[in-house]
Each structure stands twice: as structure tokens, then as C-alpha cells.
Amino acid sequence: MAPSSATSSALADVVRDLPAVLVRALDTARVGQEVDALVDAGWRPGQLGARVGAEPAQGSPDRDADHVLAVLRALREQTPPDVAHARELERRRQAREDRRAQTPRPASPEVRRRSAERIRSELGLVPRRAAEREPRTRPACSLCGGEGSFFVSRAVHLCSRCVAVLATGEARLASTSLTG
């Protein structure tokens, strides 16, 4: 039996599994206000219904209704499970951020280099000098002598302009010209 429309709409979800006699006894504005206050605090009607339904019978519908009202009032003192879960997630997120903020950052390459030089000098080692790398050059285009960007064979490289001319079909490579 559903509560009347004058009471809480969430009350119907809370008392749906209770006996009809008890539902009629709970169909009051006072119980509806308690349920509405709990729902506004963050309780879901299903959570309230599970807690109310798990309570033992008190022997009569009136005592059962008074007990259910007392249970609902006691739930006002508790933190709703969804709110507690959200707080726990926020606490964990904040703890992760705090750990991340306290984690030491790796030294920059310049600081590492200076530290290695200082250690080498304390040990009496010769300072390490990085060999300067030679700039890589591309081989010349086998057709026009420009910078050869495309590899054809070990001895043949072509530039993008010559590849475009070959792609249009305006020019053709002779097999003898690429063997040099």
C-alpha cells in the first residue's frame, strides 16, 4: 500500500517492502518530514528502506511505527553513505596531491653536469669533455646535385624536386645514369 500524496514522495520508496498495516501507521506528515530531511541530507530512499526494513518487529503496528520514526531520527546523526564515500574520495585525492607535491623533483641536466664535474674534481679525475658532434650532411642528389632527401640505393639519392618531376612522368631515369 502506498502512502497518501499528502506525505513525502520518497516515503513510498522507503516503506514499499513493509507490511500494509505498518505503512498506514507510518503515513503521517511527521514521518514524511523525517524522510524528506534525510533525503535532502544525502540519503537515498533505497538506503533508508534497507535500514528500516532490517529493524526487528516491535509487536504492534503503533510500536513498529514509533520504532521506525526513532530509527529515522537516529539516521540524521549518521553521515549518509554517499556523502561519506565522496569525502573519502576527496581525502584520497588530496593525499595523492600532497604526496606528489612532496616528491622531490629530478635535478636539471645542468645541475647533474655540475655535480658530476665537482665529484670528478674531488676524486682527482680529469674533467670529462663531451666530443662535439659533427653535423650530419645529406648526400647530393644524383640528378641535379641538390640535397638528396630520398634514398634510392646506396649510391643514388634524389631531392624532392627531382622526385616530383619523375612522378609527373616528364622525365625518366636511365639505368646507366644511376649506377655511378
Helices and strands as residue ranges (DSSP letters): H 9-14, H 20-26, H 29-41, H 45-53, H 61-75, H 81-102, H 109-123, E 150-151, E 157-158, H 160-168
